[in-house]
Amino acid sequence: MKVTRCTASEWTTLVDIFIEMEIYYHGPVPVTRQEMSDYLRRKVFHPQAGTRVYKAVQDGVVAGFACAAIQFPAPRYSGQMFIKELFVSEKFRGQGTGTLLMKTLAAAALDAGCLQLDWLSDKHDAPVQLFYHGVGGQVIESVNYFRLSGDRLKSLAQEETSGK
């Protein structure tokens, strides 16, 4: 198995595994190969997206991928690499794919001068929790994760500002 950082022209190799990820997280969804292709090309691999995409390939098949970005500011004039997604195809789970992706991300973070590597995970997914603890991850309980979506997002965006 080999993990590499994807170039912008490699988006086509990720269409199938991104569709698998969508189905894994959201159930059967009406996503076409063309829609996913457009999404990868226009959003994920857009030059201004700032997303670093890494793929794990075994025997010519994409076994898993990770998407990360370096964020600023971070402690001591460094960056913080944040993993937005790490996904391993079902047929490759339990074979070290996720660990290899995490090792690659850790090395990339250090290479970029980052002092930390952060990510979120579903706390109710026991195998995922075991995996992340197994690679040395710590749960940070001193912060809250907030989200605005749907009507609340629209409402805030449409509020008039008073300039005060």
C-alpha positions in Angstrom: 0.0 0.0 0.0 1.2 3.5 -0.9 0.0 6.9 0.3 0.6 9.9 -1.9 -0.6 13.5 -1.9 -2.9 14.0 -4.9 -2.2 16.5 -7.6 -5.1 18.6 -9.0 -5.4 16.3 -12.0 -6.0 13.2 -9.9 -9.5 14.0 -8.9 -10.9 11.4 -11.3 -9.3 8.6 -9.2 -11.4 9.6 -6.2 -14.9 9.6 -7.7 -15.9 6.1 -6.6 -14.5 6.3 -3.0 -16.1 9.7 -2.5 -19.5 8.2 -3.6 -18.9 5.4 -1.1 -18.2 7.9 1.6 -21.4 9.8 0.9 -23.4 6.6 1.1 -21.6 5.5 4.3 -22.4 8.8 6.1 -25.8 9.7 4.6 -27.3 6.4 3.4 -28.4 5.8 -0.2 -28.2 9.2 -1.8 -29.0 10.1 -5.4 -25.5 11.2 -6.3 -24.3 10.5 -9.9 -20.7 10.0 -11.0 -21.0 13.3 -13.0 -22.2 15.2 -9.9 -19.3 13.8 -7.8 -16.8 14.5 -10.6 -18.0 18.1 -10.8 -17.8 18.5 -7.0 -14.3 17.1 -6.8 -13.0 19.2 -9.7 -14.8 22.4 -8.8 -14.7 22.4 -5.0 -12.3 19.9 -3.4 -9.5 20.4 -5.9 -10.2 24.1 -6.6 -6.8 25.9 -6.4 -8.2 28.3 -3.7 -9.8 25.5 -1.6 -6.6 25.0 0.4 -7.4 21.3 0.7 -4.6 18.7 0.7 -5.9 15.4 -0.5 -4.0 12.2 0.2 -4.9 8.8 -1.2 -3.9 5.3 -0.2 -3.7 2.9 -3.2 -3.4 -0.9 -3.0 -3.1 -3.0 -6.2 -4.3 0.0 -8.3 -7.4 0.6 -6.2 -8.0 3.6 -4.0 -8.3 2.1 -0.5 -8.8 5.3 1.4 -8.2 9.0 1.4 -7.8 11.9 3.8 -8.5 15.6 3.3 -6.6 18.2 5.4 -5.8 21.9 5.5 -3.3 24.0 7.4 -4.9 26.7 9.5 -3.6 29.9 11.0 -3.1 31.2 13.6 -1.8 28.4 15.8 0.4 28.2 18.9 4.0 29.6 18.8 3.8 31.0 15.3 3.1 27.7 13.7 0.2 26.2 11.7 -2.4 23.7 12.8 -3.2 20.9 10.4 -6.8 20.0 10.5 -8.1 16.7 9.1 -11.6 17.3 7.6 -12.0 13.7 6.5 -10.3 10.3 6.7 -12.2 7.5 5.0 -11.2 3.9 4.3 -13.2 1.8 1.8 -15.1 -1.0 3.6 -13.1 -3.8 1.9 -9.8 -2.3 3.1 -10.7 -1.6 6.8 -8.7 -3.3 9.4 -5.7 -3.7 7.1 -3.6 -0.7 8.3 -4.9 1.8 5.7 -6.1 4.3 8.2 -3.0 4.1 10.2 -0.8 4.7 7.1 -2.9 7.7 6.2 -2.6 9.1 9.8 1.2 8.5 9.7 1.4 10.4 6.4 -0.7 13.3 7.8 1.5 13.5 10.9 4.6 13.7 8.8 3.0 16.3 6.5 2.0 18.4 9.5 5.5 18.3 10.9 7.0 19.0 7.4 4.7 22.1 7.2 5.9 23.4 10.6 2.7 22.5 12.4 2.8 21.8 16.1 -0.5 20.0 16.2 -2.8 17.7 14.1 -6.5 18.0 14.9 -9.7 16.2 13.8 -13.2 15.5 14.8 -14.9 12.1 15.0 -18.3 10.6 15.8 -18.0 9.8 19.5 -20.7 7.1 19.2 -18.7 5.1 16.7 -16.7 2.8 19.0 -14.4 1.3 16.3 -13.4 4.8 15.2 -12.7 5.9 18.7 -10.5 2.8 19.3 -8.7 3.6 16.1 -8.0 7.2 16.9 -6.9 6.4 20.5 -4.7 3.7 19.0 -2.7 6.2 17.0 -2.2 8.3 20.1 -5.1 10.8 19.7 -6.4 12.6 22.7 -9.9 13.8 23.2 -10.0 17.6 23.9 -12.9 18.2 26.2 -12.1 21.9 26.9 -13.7 23.1 23.7 -17.2 23.0 22.2 -17.9 22.2 18.6 -20.5 24.6 17.2 -22.5 24.5 14.0 -25.0 26.7 12.2 -27.0 25.1 9.4 -30.3 25.3 7.6 -32.7 28.0 8.8 -30.4 29.2 11.6 -27.5 29.7 9.1 -29.8 31.6 6.7 -31.3 33.7 9.5 -27.9 34.8 10.8 -26.7 35.6 7.3 -29.8 37.7 6.6 -29.7 39.7 9.9 -29.0 43.4 9.4 -25.9 44.7 11.2 -26.2 47.9 13.1 -22.5 48.9 12.9 -22.3 49.3 16.6 
